[in-house]
Structures are given as structure tokens and as C-alpha cells.
Amino acid sequence: MAELTYEITKSIGVLSENAKGWTKELNMVSWNGREPKYDLREWSPDHSRMGKGITLTEEDIENLKALLNDIDGDDDIDESQMV
């Protein structure tokens, strides 16, 4: 199996931190020397290990932002309808 390389090119922000110090972060990450993409995942405190996550294109981020902007803060979210 080929070695996976990554470089966090820009730290955008931390969403949360768990009891072990791992943080859920949104970053720009270059995977295997490719163009950086938005990346959402958990990282160990020194960023040497990571959890499963997702990468998002610029278009994905724009669509996600539009969806989040459409959420009305007064509406209750019905978690049973979430996938």
C-alpha cells in the first residue's frame, strides 16, 4: 500500500475537542501533493494521527454554506429524519 502524505496548508477552525484532546477541525489539506481541499476530521493534539473524515471541494463548501444559512434557528431539528 502506498504511503499517504498530507500537509495542512491552512487551519480554518476547531469545531470541538474531546476528553482525550483530539479536535474536530476544518482545514485546507493537500493529500499526496494534490491541490488542497477543505477537510473536516478529528486530529490528535500533534496532528500526527487522524480520524476518518471528509474532503470537500469549493463547490461543496458553497452548497453546504447555503444549506446552513437556510436553517432557521427557531426550528427544532427532527433528528429521526437525518441520514
N, CA, C and O atoms as a Maestro MAE file, in Angstrom:
{
 s_m_m2io_version
 :::
 2.0.0
}

f_m_ct {
 s_m_title
 :::
 protein
 m_atom[332] {
  # First column is atom index #
  i_m_mmod_type
  r_m_x_coord
  r_m_y_coord
  r_m_z_coord
  i_m_residue_number
  s_m_chain_name
  s_m_pdb_residue_name
  s_m_pdb_atom_name
  i_m_atomic_number
  :::
  1 25 0.848 -1.180 0.000 1 A "MET " " N  " 7
  2 3 0.000 0.000 0.000 1 A "MET " " CA " 6
  3 2 0.893 1.244 0.000 1 A "MET " " C  " 6
  4 15 1.862 1.322 0.755 1 A "MET " " O  " 8
  5 25 0.567 2.184 -0.830 2 A "ALA " " N  " 7
  6 3 1.345 3.418 -0.933 2 A "ALA " " CA " 6
  7 2 1.189 4.264 0.322 2 A "ALA " " C  " 6
  8 15 0.133 4.278 0.955 2 A "ALA " " O  " 8
  9 25 2.257 4.965 0.666 3 A "GLU " " N  " 7
  10 3 2.219 5.830 1.839 3 A "GLU " " CA " 6
  11 2 1.351 7.057 1.565 3 A "GLU " " C  " 6
  12 15 1.428 7.665 0.497 3 A "GLU " " O  " 8
  13 25 0.540 7.402 2.532 4 A "LEU " " N  " 7
  14 3 -0.316 8.578 2.450 4 A "LEU " " CA " 6
  15 2 0.444 9.777 2.988 4 A "LEU " " C  " 6
  16 15 0.964 9.738 4.103 4 A "LEU " " O  " 8
  17 25 0.510 10.845 2.198 5 A "THR " " N  " 7
  18 3 1.139 12.068 2.676 5 A "THR " " CA " 6
  19 2 0.090 13.164 2.726 5 A "THR " " C  " 6
  20 15 -0.869 13.172 1.954 5 A "THR " " O  " 8
  21 25 0.296 14.082 3.646 6 A "TYR " " N  " 7
  22 3 -0.645 15.190 3.784 6 A "TYR " " CA " 6
  23 2 0.080 16.404 4.316 6 A "TYR " " C  " 6
  24 15 1.097 16.301 5.003 6 A "TYR " " O  " 8
  25 25 -0.470 17.558 3.980 7 A "GLU " " N  " 7
  26 3 0.024 18.821 4.523 7 A "GLU " " CA " 6
  27 2 -1.176 19.711 4.798 7 A "GLU " " C  " 6
  28 15 -1.962 20.000 3.895 7 A "GLU " " O  " 8
  29 25 -1.316 20.141 6.039 8 A "ILE " " N  " 7
  30 3 -2.359 21.110 6.376 8 A "ILE " " CA " 6
  31 2 -1.844 22.464 5.905 8 A "ILE " " C  " 6
  32 15 -0.920 23.026 6.493 8 A "ILE " " O  " 8
  33 25 -2.449 22.980 4.841 9 A "THR " " N  " 7
  34 3 -1.964 24.235 4.264 9 A "THR " " CA " 6
  35 2 -2.608 25.453 4.909 9 A "THR " " C  " 6
  36 15 -2.062 26.555 4.857 9 A "THR " " O  " 8
  37 25 -3.784 25.246 5.525 10 A "LYS " " N  " 7
  38 3 -4.454 26.353 6.205 10 A "LYS " " CA " 6
  39 2 -5.382 25.783 7.271 10 A "LYS " " C  " 6
  40 15 -6.213 24.923 6.983 10 A "LYS " " O  " 8
  41 25 -5.239 26.261 8.491 11 A "SER " " N  " 7
  42 3 -6.148 25.889 9.574 11 A "SER " " CA " 6
  43 2 -7.286 26.899 9.603 11 A "SER " " C  " 6
  44 15 -7.060 28.094 9.796 11 A "SER " " O  " 8
  45 25 -8.503 26.418 9.410 12 A "ILE " " N  " 7
  46 3 -9.664 27.316 9.362 12 A "ILE " " CA " 6
  47 2 -10.311 27.445 10.731 12 A "ILE " " C  " 6
  48 15 -10.675 28.546 11.145 12 A "ILE " " O  " 8
  49 25 -10.460 26.320 11.442 13 A "GLY " " N  " 7
  50 3 -11.041 26.423 12.770 13 A "GLY " " CA " 6
  51 2 -11.304 25.083 13.415 13 A "GLY " " C  " 6
  52 15 -11.345 24.046 12.753 13 A "GLY " " O  " 8
  53 25 -11.482 25.128 14.735 14 A "VAL " " N  " 7
  54 3 -11.787 23.948 15.541 14 A "VAL " " CA " 6
  55 2 -13.260 23.984 15.896 14 A "VAL " " C  " 6
  56 15 -13.764 24.995 16.385 14 A "VAL " " O  " 8
  57 25 -13.955 22.876 15.649 15 A "LEU " " N  " 7
  58 3 -15.373 22.781 15.982 15 A "LEU " " CA " 6
  59 2 -15.581 22.283 17.402 15 A "LEU " " C  " 6
  60 15 -16.482 22.750 18.100 15 A "LEU " " O  " 8
  61 25 -14.744 21.327 17.839 16 A "SER " " N  " 7
  62 3 -14.893 20.776 19.189 16 A "SER " " CA " 6
  63 2 -13.620 20.044 19.584 16 A "SER " " C  " 6
  64 15 -12.739 19.792 18.762 16 A "SER " " O  " 8
  65 25 -13.550 19.708 20.881 17 A "GLU " " N  " 7
  66 3 -12.425 18.933 21.414 17 A "GLU " " CA " 6
  67 2 -12.979 17.874 22.345 17 A "GLU " " C  " 6
  68 15 -13.864 18.151 23.155 17 A "GLU " " O  " 8
  69 25 -12.448 16.636 22.229 18 A "ASN " " N  " 7
  70 3 -12.939 15.583 23.117 18 A "ASN " " CA " 6
  71 2 -12.050 15.465 24.351 18 A "ASN " " C  " 6
  72 15 -11.060 16.186 24.474 18 A "ASN " " O  " 8
  73 25 -12.396 14.563 25.262 19 A "ALA " " N  " 7
  74 3 -11.695 14.433 26.537 19 A "ALA " " CA " 6
  75 2 -10.238 14.015 26.374 19 A "ALA " " C  " 6
  76 15 -9.421 14.272 27.259 19 A "ALA " " O  " 8
  77 25 -9.899 13.377 25.258 20 A "LYS " " N  " 7
  78 3 -8.522 12.942 25.025 20 A "LYS " " CA " 6
  79 2 -7.690 14.000 24.304 20 A "LYS " " C  " 6
  80 15 -6.523 13.768 23.989 20 A "LYS " " O  " 8
  81 25 -8.289 15.156 24.045 21 A "GLY " " N  " 7
  82 3 -7.553 16.241 23.400 21 A "GLY " " CA " 6
  83 2 -7.627 16.262 21.888 21 A "GLY " " C  " 6
  84 15 -7.082 17.166 21.255 21 A "GLY " " O  " 8
  85 25 -8.297 15.275 21.294 22 A "TRP " " N  " 7
  86 3 -8.467 15.278 19.839 22 A "TRP " " CA " 6
  87 2 -9.449 16.389 19.470 22 A "TRP " " C  " 6
  88 15 -10.433 16.617 20.174 22 A "TRP " " O  " 8
  89 25 -9.176 17.069 18.373 23 A "THR " " N  " 7
  90 3 -10.032 18.169 17.942 23 A "THR " " CA " 6
  91 2 -10.648 17.879 16.587 23 A "THR " " C  " 6
  92 15 -9.998 17.334 15.695 23 A "THR " " O  " 8
  93 25 -11.908 18.251 16.447 24 A "LYS " " N  " 7
  94 3 -12.593 18.176 15.154 24 A "LYS " " CA " 6
  95 2 -12.343 19.509 14.481 24 A "LYS " " C  " 6
  96 15 -12.718 20.558 15.004 24 A "LYS " " O  " 8
  97 25 -11.698 19.467 13.303 25 A "GLU " " N  " 7
  98 3 -11.226 20.687 12.657 25 A "GLU " " CA " 6
  99 2 -11.652 20.773 11.198 25 A "GLU " " C  " 6
  100 15 -11.841 19.765 10.519 25 A "GLU " " O  " 8
  101 25 -11.796 22.007 10.745 26 A "LEU " " N  " 7
  102 3 -11.949 22.289 9.323 26 A "LEU " " CA " 6
  103 2 -10.642 22.931 8.876 26 A "LEU " " C  " 6
  104 15 -10.243 23.979 9.383 26 A "LEU " " O  " 8
  105 25 -9.985 22.286 7.920 27 A "ASN " " N  " 7
  106 3 -8.699 22.747 7.408 27 A "ASN " " CA " 6
  107 2 -8.677 22.659 5.886 27 A "ASN " " C  " 6
  108 15 -9.550 22.046 5.272 27 A "ASN " " O  " 8
  109 25 -7.682 23.272 5.303 28 A "MET " " N  " 7
  110 3 -7.332 23.032 3.906 28 A "MET " " CA " 6
  111 2 -6.177 22.038 3.954 28 A "MET " " C  " 6
  112 15 -5.153 22.299 4.586 28 A "MET " " O  " 8
  113 25 -6.345 20.885 3.279 29 A "VAL " " N  " 7
  114 3 -5.324 19.837 3.328 29 A "VAL " " CA " 6
  115 2 -4.961 19.404 1.916 29 A "VAL " " C  " 6
  116 15 -5.831 19.177 1.075 29 A "VAL " " O  " 8
  117 25 -3.668 19.294 1.674 30 A "SER " " N  " 7
  118 3 -3.154 18.732 0.427 30 A "SER " " CA " 6
  119 2 -2.842 17.264 0.691 30 A "SER " " C  " 6
  120 15 -1.988 16.947 1.520 30 A "SER " " O  " 8
  121 25 -3.532 16.368 -0.012 31 A "TRP " " N  " 7
  122 3 -3.324 14.934 0.133 31 A "TRP " " CA " 6
  123 2 -2.451 14.450 -1.014 31 A "TRP " " C  " 6
  124 15 -2.773 14.670 -2.182 31 A "TRP " " O  " 8
  125 25 -1.346 13.793 -0.683 32 A "ASN " " N  " 7
  126 3 -0.424 13.232 -1.680 32 A "ASN " " CA " 6
  127 2 0.024 14.263 -2.710 32 A "ASN " " C  " 6
  128 15 0.152 13.952 -3.894 32 A "ASN " " O  " 8
  129 25 0.262 15.496 -2.253 33 A "GLY " " N  " 7
  130 3 0.782 16.544 -3.121 33 A "GLY " " CA " 6
  131 2 -0.229 17.167 -4.059 33 A "GLY " " C  " 6
  132 15 0.136 17.969 -4.918 33 A "GLY " " O  " 8
  133 25 -1.490 16.813 -3.911 34 A "ARG " " N  " 7
  134 3 -2.537 17.375 -4.782 34 A "ARG " " CA " 6
  135 2 -2.977 18.746 -4.283 34 A "ARG " " C  " 6
  136 15 -2.588 19.196 -3.205 34 A "ARG " " O  " 8
  137 25 -3.794 19.390 -5.097 35 A "GLU " " N  " 7
  138 3 -4.369 20.689 -4.747 35 A "GLU " " CA " 6
  139 2 -5.107 20.569 -3.407 35 A "GLU " " C  " 6
  140 15 -5.860 19.616 -3.207 35 A "GLU " " O  " 8
  141 25 -4.904 21.519 -2.493 36 A "PRO " " N  " 7
  142 3 -5.593 21.449 -1.201 36 A "PRO " " CA " 6
  143 2 -7.112 21.517 -1.361 36 A "PRO " " C  " 6
  144 15 -7.633 22.219 -2.228 36 A "PRO " " O  " 8
  145 25 -7.804 20.772 -0.504 37 A "LYS " " N  " 7
  146 3 -9.265 20.785 -0.441 37 A "LYS " " CA " 6
  147 2 -9.665 21.022 1.007 37 A "LYS " " C  " 6
  148 15 -8.878 20.826 1.933 37 A "LYS " " O  " 8
  149 25 -10.914 21.452 1.176 38 A "TYR " " N  " 7
  150 3 -11.454 21.568 2.528 38 A "TYR " " CA " 6
  151 2 -11.537 20.173 3.124 38 A "TYR " " C  " 6
  152 15 -11.892 19.218 2.433 38 A "TYR " " O  " 8
  153 25 -11.212 20.055 4.393 39 A "ASP " " N  " 7
  154 3 -11.148 18.754 5.035 39 A "ASP " " CA " 6
  155 2 -11.716 18.881 6.445 39 A "ASP " " C  " 6
  156 15 -11.315 19.760 7.208 39 A "ASP " " O  " 8
  157 25 -12.644 18.005 6.781 40 A "LEU " " N  " 7
  158 3 -13.284 18.006 8.098 40 A "LEU " " CA " 6
  159 2 -13.041 16.648 8.736 40 A "LEU " " C  " 6
  160 15 -13.520 15.630 8.236 40 A "LEU " " O  " 8
  161 25 -12.288 16.628 9.855 41 A "ARG " " N  " 7
  162 3 -11.996 15.374 10.548 41 A "ARG " " CA " 6
  163 2 -11.435 15.657 11.931 41 A "ARG " " C  " 6
  164 15 -11.152 16.804 12.277 41 A "ARG " " O  " 8
  165 25 -11.277 14.591 12.723 42 A "GLU " " N  " 7
  166 3 -10.658 14.703 14.037 42 A "GLU " " CA " 6
  167 2 -9.158 14.470 13.905 42 A "GLU " " C  " 6
  168 15 -8.704 13.622 13.136 42 A "GLU " " O  " 8
  169 25 -8.400 15.250 14.678 43 A "TRP " " N  " 7
  170 3 -6.941 15.165 14.685 43 A "TRP " " CA " 6
  171 2 -6.440 14.986 16.105 43 A "TRP " " C  " 6
  172 15 -7.017 15.517 17.054 43 A "TRP " " O  " 8
  173 25 -5.347 14.222 16.242 44 A "SER " " N  " 7
  174 3 -4.675 14.118 17.536 44 A "SER " " CA " 6
  175 2 -4.060 15.473 17.858 44 A "SER " " C  " 6
  176 15 -3.903 16.308 16.967 44 A "SER " " O  " 8
  177 25 -3.709 15.702 19.125 45 A "PRO " " N  " 7
  178 3 -3.186 17.016 19.501 45 A "PRO " " CA " 6
  179 2 -1.979 17.478 18.687 45 A "PRO " " C  " 6
  180 15 -1.832 18.675 18.441 45 A "PRO " " O  " 8
  181 25 -1.107 16.548 18.262 46 A "ASP " " N  " 7
  182 3 0.073 16.945 17.485 46 A "ASP " " CA " 6
  183 2 -0.113 16.775 15.970 46 A "ASP " " C  " 6
  184 15 0.837 16.941 15.205 46 A "ASP " " O  " 8
  185 25 -1.316 16.452 15.547 47 A "HIS " " N  " 7
  186 3 -1.659 16.255 14.140 47 A "HIS " " CA " 6
  187 2 -0.887 15.118 13.467 47 A "HIS " " C  " 6
  188 15 -0.759 15.093 12.243 47 A "HIS " " O  " 8
  189 25 -0.378 14.187 14.259 48 A "SER " " N  " 7
  190 3 0.330 13.043 13.689 48 A "SER " " CA " 6
  191 2 -0.625 11.902 13.344 48 A "SER " " C  " 6
  192 15 -0.294 11.028 12.543 48 A "SER " " O  " 8
  193 25 -1.804 11.916 13.951 49 A "ARG " " N  " 7
  194 3 -2.821 10.891 13.676 49 A "ARG " " CA " 6
  195 2 -4.146 11.582 13.406 49 A "ARG " " C  " 6
  196 15 -4.392 12.702 13.853 49 A "ARG " " O  " 8
  197 25 -4.992 10.880 12.658 50 A "MET " " N  " 7
  198 3 -6.276 11.466 12.285 50 A "MET " " CA " 6
  199 2 -7.360 10.411 12.297 50 A "MET " " C  " 6
  200 15 -7.092 9.215 12.184 50 A "MET " " O  " 8
  201 25 -8.598 10.878 12.437 51 A "GLY " " N  " 7
  202 3 -9.746 10.005 12.325 51 A "GLY " " CA " 6
  203 2 -10.294 10.072 10.906 51 A "GLY " " C  " 6
  204 15 -9.778 10.795 10.054 51 A "GLY " " O  " 8
  205 25 -11.336 9.312 10.677 52 A "LYS " " N  " 7
  206 3 -11.997 9.369 9.371 52 A "LYS " " CA " 6
  207 2 -12.615 10.740 9.192 52 A "LYS " " C  " 6
  208 15 -13.049 11.373 10.155 52 A "LYS " " O  " 8
  209 25 -12.648 11.186 7.964 53 A "GLY " " N  " 7
  210 3 -13.202 12.500 7.693 53 A "GLY " " CA " 6
  211 2 -13.712 12.590 6.279 53 A "GLY " " C  " 6
  212 15 -13.841 11.591 5.572 53 A "GLY " " O  " 8
  213 25 -13.999 13.810 5.884 54 A "ILE " " N  " 7
  214 3 -14.457 14.057 4.514 54 A "ILE " " CA " 6
  215 2 -13.678 15.223 3.935 54 A "ILE " " C  " 6
  216 15 -13.269 16.143 4.643 54 A "ILE " " O  " 8
  217 25 -13.483 15.153 2.616 55 A "THR " " N  " 7
  218 3 -12.900 16.285 1.909 55 A "THR " " CA " 6
  219 2 -13.996 16.905 1.050 55 A "THR " " C  " 6
  220 15 -14.870 16.212 0.530 55 A "THR " " O  " 8
  221 25 -13.929 18.211 0.918 56 A "LEU " " N  " 7
  222 3 -14.955 18.962 0.210 56 A "LEU " " CA " 6
  223 2 -14.300 19.914 -0.784 56 A "LEU " " C  " 6
  224 15 -13.281 20.540 -0.491 56 A "LEU " " O  " 8
  225 25 -14.901 20.009 -1.956 57 A "THR " " N  " 7
  226 3 -14.438 20.969 -2.950 57 A "THR " " CA " 6
  227 2 -14.982 22.350 -2.598 57 A "THR " " C  " 6
  228 15 -15.808 22.497 -1.698 57 A "THR " " O  " 8
  229 25 -14.512 23.342 -3.312 58 A "GLU " " N  " 7
  230 3 -15.026 24.705 -3.129 58 A "GLU " " CA " 6
  231 2 -16.533 24.731 -3.372 58 A "GLU " " C  " 6
  232 15 -17.272 25.386 -2.637 58 A "GLU " " O  " 8
  233 25 -16.988 24.019 -4.404 59 A "GLU " " N  " 7
  234 3 -18.421 23.964 -4.710 59 A "GLU " " CA " 6
  235 2 -19.202 23.294 -3.572 59 A "GLU " " C  " 6
  236 15 -20.281 23.756 -3.202 59 A "GLU " " O  " 8
  237 25 -18.652 22.201 -3.019 60 A "ASP " " N  " 7
  238 3 -19.293 21.533 -1.877 60 A "ASP " " CA " 6
  239 2 -19.458 22.494 -0.710 60 A "ASP " " C  " 6
  240 15 -20.515 22.544 -0.081 60 A "ASP " " O  " 8
  241 25 -18.407 23.257 -0.424 61 A "ILE " " N  " 7
  242 3 -18.445 24.202 0.701 61 A "ILE " " CA " 6
  243 2 -19.490 25.284 0.459 61 A "ILE " " C  " 6
  244 15 -20.226 25.653 1.373 61 A "ILE " " O  " 8
  245 25 -19.557 25.794 -0.773 62 A "GLU " " N  " 7
  246 3 -20.568 26.814 -1.091 62 A "GLU " " CA " 6
  247 2 -21.969 26.264 -0.909 62 A "GLU " " C  " 6
  248 15 -22.837 26.950 -0.369 62 A "GLU " " O  " 8
  249 25 -22.207 25.019 -1.359 63 A "ASN " " N  " 7
  250 3 -23.517 24.403 -1.198 63 A "ASN " " CA " 6
  251 2 -23.836 24.145 0.275 63 A "ASN " " C  " 6
  252 15 -24.967 24.361 0.711 63 A "ASN " " O  " 8
  253 25 -22.854 23.687 1.038 64 A "LEU " " N  " 7
  254 3 -23.052 23.462 2.470 64 A "LEU " " CA " 6
  255 2 -23.367 24.764 3.188 64 A "LEU " " C  " 6
  256 15 -24.249 24.812 4.045 64 A "LEU " " O  " 8
  257 25 -22.645 25.815 2.837 65 A "LYS " " N  " 7
  258 3 -22.888 27.119 3.452 65 A "LYS " " CA " 6
  259 2 -24.314 27.589 3.173 65 A "LYS " " C  " 6
  260 15 -24.982 28.109 4.066 65 A "LYS " " O  " 8
  261 25 -24.780 27.408 1.939 66 A "ALA " " N  " 7
  262 3 -26.149 27.795 1.590 66 A "ALA " " CA " 6
  263 2 -27.162 26.989 2.394 66 A "ALA " " C  " 6
  264 15 -28.153 27.538 2.876 66 A "ALA " " O  " 8
  265 25 -26.916 25.690 2.541 67 A "LEU " " N  " 7
  266 3 -27.825 24.852 3.332 67 A "LEU " " CA " 6
  267 2 -27.863 25.304 4.787 67 A "LEU " " C  " 6
  268 15 -28.934 25.401 5.386 67 A "LEU " " O  " 8
  269 25 -26.696 25.578 5.349 68 A "LEU " " N  " 7
  270 3 -26.637 26.010 6.753 68 A "LEU " " CA " 6
  271 2 -27.289 27.374 6.944 68 A "LEU " " C  " 6
  272 15 -27.926 27.619 7.969 68 A "LEU " " O  " 8
  273 25 -27.135 28.265 5.964 69 A "ASN " " N  " 7
  274 3 -27.765 29.587 6.055 69 A "ASN " " CA " 6
  275 2 -29.286 29.496 6.003 69 A "ASN " " C  " 6
  276 15 -29.978 30.385 6.499 69 A "ASN " " O  " 8
  277 25 -29.813 28.420 5.401 70 A "ASP " " N  " 7
  278 3 -31.257 28.241 5.297 70 A "ASP " " CA " 6
  279 2 -31.875 27.689 6.572 70 A "ASP " " C  " 6
  280 15 -33.097 27.694 6.719 70 A "ASP " " O  " 8
  281 25 -31.045 27.212 7.496 71 A "ILE " " N  " 7
  282 3 -31.580 26.672 8.748 71 A "ILE " " CA " 6
  283 2 -32.093 27.825 9.598 71 A "ILE " " C  " 6
  284 15 -31.369 28.780 9.878 71 A "ILE " " O  " 8
  285 25 -33.356 27.720 10.005 72 A "ASP " " N  " 7
  286 3 -33.951 28.722 10.877 72 A "ASP " " CA " 6
  287 2 -33.627 28.351 12.312 72 A "ASP " " C  " 6
  288 15 -33.957 27.254 12.762 72 A "ASP " " O  " 8
  289 25 -32.992 29.245 13.025 73 A "GLY " " N  " 7
  290 3 -32.575 28.990 14.397 73 A "GLY " " CA " 6
  291 2 -33.710 28.632 15.330 73 A "GLY " " C  " 6
  292 15 -33.476 28.009 16.365 73 A "GLY " " O  " 8
  293 25 -34.945 29.011 14.992 74 A "ASP " " N  " 7
  294 3 -36.083 28.723 15.856 74 A "ASP " " CA " 6
  295 2 -36.679 27.345 15.585 74 A "ASP " " C  " 6
  296 15 -37.457 26.837 16.393 74 A "ASP " " O  " 8
  297 25 -36.322 26.742 14.463 75 A "ASP " " N  " 7
  298 3 -36.867 25.431 14.121 75 A "ASP " " CA " 6
  299 2 -36.156 24.342 14.903 75 A "ASP " " C  " 6
  300 15 -34.935 24.365 15.053 75 A "ASP " " O  " 8
  301 25 -36.934 23.385 15.400 76 A "ASP " " N  " 7
  302 3 -36.345 22.217 16.027 76 A "ASP " " CA " 6
  303 2 -35.950 21.244 14.929 76 A "ASP " " C  " 6
  304 15 -36.707 21.026 13.984 76 A "ASP " " O  " 8
  305 25 -34.764 20.660 15.052 77 A "ILE " " N  " 7
  306 3 -34.297 19.688 14.076 77 A "ILE " " CA " 6
  307 2 -34.837 18.337 14.485 77 A "ILE " " C  " 6
  308 15 -34.654 17.910 15.625 77 A "ILE " " O  " 8
  309 25 -35.514 17.650 13.549 78 A "ASP " " N  " 7
  310 3 -36.029 16.314 13.781 78 A "ASP " " CA " 6
  311 2 -34.922 15.335 13.417 78 A "ASP " " C  " 6
  312 15 -34.747 14.994 12.247 78 A "ASP " " O  " 8
  313 25 -34.170 14.880 14.426 79 A "GLU " " N  " 7
  314 3 -33.016 14.024 14.180 79 A "GLU " " CA " 6
  315 2 -33.414 12.681 13.594 79 A "GLU " " C  " 6
  316 15 -32.570 12.006 13.004 79 A "GLU " " O  " 8
  317 25 -34.664 12.267 13.733 80 A "SER " " N  " 7
  318 3 -35.089 10.987 13.160 80 A "SER " " CA " 6
  319 2 -35.105 11.042 11.638 80 A "SER " " C  " 6
  320 15 -35.109 9.998 10.986 80 A "SER " " O  " 8
  321 25 -35.115 12.241 11.062 81 A "GLN " " N  " 7
  322 3 -35.120 12.373 9.611 81 A "GLN " " CA " 6
  323 2 -33.715 12.563 9.051 81 A "GLN " " C  " 6
  324 15 -33.542 12.682 7.838 81 A "GLN " " O  " 8
  325 25 -32.718 12.592 9.920 82 A "MET " " N  " 7
  326 3 -31.345 12.755 9.466 82 A "MET " " CA " 6
  327 2 -30.800 11.421 8.984 82 A "MET " " C  " 6
  328 15 -31.107 10.371 9.548 82 A "MET " " O  " 8
  329 25 -29.999 11.474 7.951 83 A "VAL " " N  " 7
  330 3 -29.403 10.245 7.400 83 A "VAL " " CA " 6
  331 2 -28.108 9.954 8.106 83 A "VAL " " C  " 6
  332 15 -27.444 8.966 7.796 83 A "VAL " " O  " 8
  :::
 }
 m_bond[331] {
  # First column is bond index #
  i_m_from
  i_m_to
  i_m_order
  :::
  1 1 2 1
  2 2 3 1
  3 3 4 2
  4 3 5 1
  5 5 6 1
  6 6 7 1
  7 7 8 2
  8 7 9 1
  9 9 10 1
  10 10 11 1
  11 11 12 2
  12 11 13 1
  13 13 14 1
  14 14 15 1
  15 15 16 2
  16 15 17 1
  17 17 18 1
  18 18 19 1
  19 19 20 2
  20 19 21 1
  21 21 22 1
  22 22 23 1
  23 23 24 2
  24 23 25 1
  25 25 26 1
  26 26 27 1
  27 27 28 2
  28 27 29 1
  29 29 30 1
  30 30 31 1
  31 31 32 2
  32 31 33 1
  33 33 34 1
  34 34 35 1
  35 35 36 2
  36 35 37 1
  37 37 38 1
  38 38 39 1
  39 39 40 2
  40 39 41 1
  41 41 42 1
  42 42 43 1
  43 43 44 2
  44 43 45 1
  45 45 46 1
  46 46 47 1
  47 47 48 2
  48 47 49 1
  49 49 50 1
  50 50 51 1
  51 51 52 2
  52 51 53 1
  53 53 54 1
  54 54 55 1
  55 55 56 2
  56 55 57 1
  57 57 58 1
  58 58 59 1
  59 59 60 2
  60 59 61 1
  61 61 62 1
  62 62 63 1
  63 63 64 2
  64 63 65 1
  65 65 66 1
  66 66 67 1
  67 67 68 2
  68 67 69 1
  69 69 70 1
  70 70 71 1
  71 71 72 2
  72 71 73 1
  73 73 74 1
  74 74 75 1
  75 75 76 2
  76 75 77 1
  77 77 78 1
  78 78 79 1
  79 79 80 2
  80 79 81 1
  81 81 82 1
  82 82 83 1
  83 83 84 2
  84 83 85 1
  85 85 86 1
  86 86 87 1
  87 87 88 2
  88 87 89 1
  89 89 90 1
  90 90 91 1
  91 91 92 2
  92 91 93 1
  93 93 94 1
  94 94 95 1
  95 95 96 2
  96 95 97 1
  97 97 98 1
  98 98 99 1
  99 99 100 2
  100 99 101 1
  101 101 102 1
  102 102 103 1
  103 103 104 2
  104 103 105 1
  105 105 106 1
  106 106 107 1
  107 107 108 2
  108 107 109 1
  109 109 110 1
  110 110 111 1
  111 111 112 2
  112 111 113 1
  113 113 114 1
  114 114 115 1
  115 115 116 2
  116 115 117 1
  117 117 118 1
  118 118 119 1
  119 119 120 2
  120 119 121 1
  121 121 122 1
  122 122 123 1
  123 123 124 2
  124 123 125 1
  125 125 126 1
  126 126 127 1
  127 127 128 2
  128 127 129 1
  129 129 130 1
  130 130 131 1
  131 131 132 2
  132 131 133 1
  133 133 134 1
  134 134 135 1
  135 135 136 2
  136 135 137 1
  137 137 138 1
  138 138 139 1
  139 139 140 2
  140 139 141 1
  141 141 142 1
  142 142 143 1
  143 143 144 2
  144 143 145 1
  145 145 146 1
  146 146 147 1
  147 147 148 2
  148 147 149 1
  149 149 150 1
  150 150 151 1
  151 151 152 2
  152 151 153 1
  153 153 154 1
  154 154 155 1
  155 155 156 2
  156 155 157 1
  157 157 158 1
  158 158 159 1
  159 159 160 2
  160 159 161 1
  161 161 162 1
  162 162 163 1
  163 163 164 2
  164 163 165 1
  165 165 166 1
  166 166 167 1
  167 167 168 2
  168 167 169 1
  169 169 170 1
  170 170 171 1
  171 171 172 2
  172 171 173 1
  173 173 174 1
  174 174 175 1
  175 175 176 2
  176 175 177 1
  177 177 178 1
  178 178 179 1
  179 179 180 2
  180 179 181 1
  181 181 182 1
  182 182 183 1
  183 183 184 2
  184 183 185 1
  185 185 186 1
  186 186 187 1
  187 187 188 2
  188 187 189 1
  189 189 190 1
  190 190 191 1
  191 191 192 2
  192 191 193 1
  193 193 194 1
  194 194 195 1
  195 195 196 2
  196 195 197 1
  197 197 198 1
  198 198 199 1
  199 199 200 2
  200 199 201 1
  201 201 202 1
  202 202 203 1
  203 203 204 2
  204 203 205 1
  205 205 206 1
  206 206 207 1
  207 207 208 2
  208 207 209 1
  209 209 210 1
  210 210 211 1
  211 211 212 2
  212 211 213 1
  213 213 214 1
  214 214 215 1
  215 215 216 2
  216 215 217 1
  217 217 218 1
  218 218 219 1
  219 219 220 2
  220 219 221 1
  221 221 222 1
  222 222 223 1
  223 223 224 2
  224 223 225 1
  225 225 226 1
  226 226 227 1
  227 227 228 2
  228 227 229 1
  229 229 230 1
  230 230 231 1
  231 231 232 2
  232 231 233 1
  233 233 234 1
  234 234 235 1
  235 235 236 2
  236 235 237 1
  237 237 238 1
  238 238 239 1
  239 239 240 2
  240 239 241 1
  241 241 242 1
  242 242 243 1
  243 243 244 2
  244 243 245 1
  245 245 246 1
  246 246 247 1
  247 247 248 2
  248 247 249 1
  249 249 250 1
  250 250 251 1
  251 251 252 2
  252 251 253 1
  253 253 254 1
  254 254 255 1
  255 255 256 2
  256 255 257 1
  257 257 258 1
  258 258 259 1
  259 259 260 2
  260 259 261 1
  261 261 262 1
  262 262 263 1
  263 263 264 2
  264 263 265 1
  265 265 266 1
  266 266 267 1
  267 267 268 2
  268 267 269 1
  269 269 270 1
  270 270 271 1
  271 271 272 2
  272 271 273 1
  273 273 274 1
  274 274 275 1
  275 275 276 2
  276 275 277 1
  277 277 278 1
  278 278 279 1
  279 279 280 2
  280 279 281 1
  281 281 282 1
  282 282 283 1
  283 283 284 2
  284 283 285 1
  285 285 286 1
  286 286 287 1
  287 287 288 2
  288 287 289 1
  289 289 290 1
  290 290 291 1
  291 291 292 2
  292 291 293 1
  293 293 294 1
  294 294 295 1
  295 295 296 2
  296 295 297 1
  297 297 298 1
  298 298 299 1
  299 299 300 2
  300 299 301 1
  301 301 302 1
  302 302 303 1
  303 303 304 2
  304 303 305 1
  305 305 306 1
  306 306 307 1
  307 307 308 2
  308 307 309 1
  309 309 310 1
  310 310 311 1
  311 311 312 2
  312 311 313 1
  313 313 314 1
  314 314 315 1
  315 315 316 2
  316 315 317 1
  317 317 318 1
  318 318 319 1
  319 319 320 2
  320 319 321 1
  321 321 322 1
  322 322 323 1
  323 323 324 2
  324 323 325 1
  325 325 326 1
  326 326 327 1
  327 327 328 2
  328 327 329 1
  329 329 330 1
  330 330 331 1
  331 331 332 2
  :::
 }
}
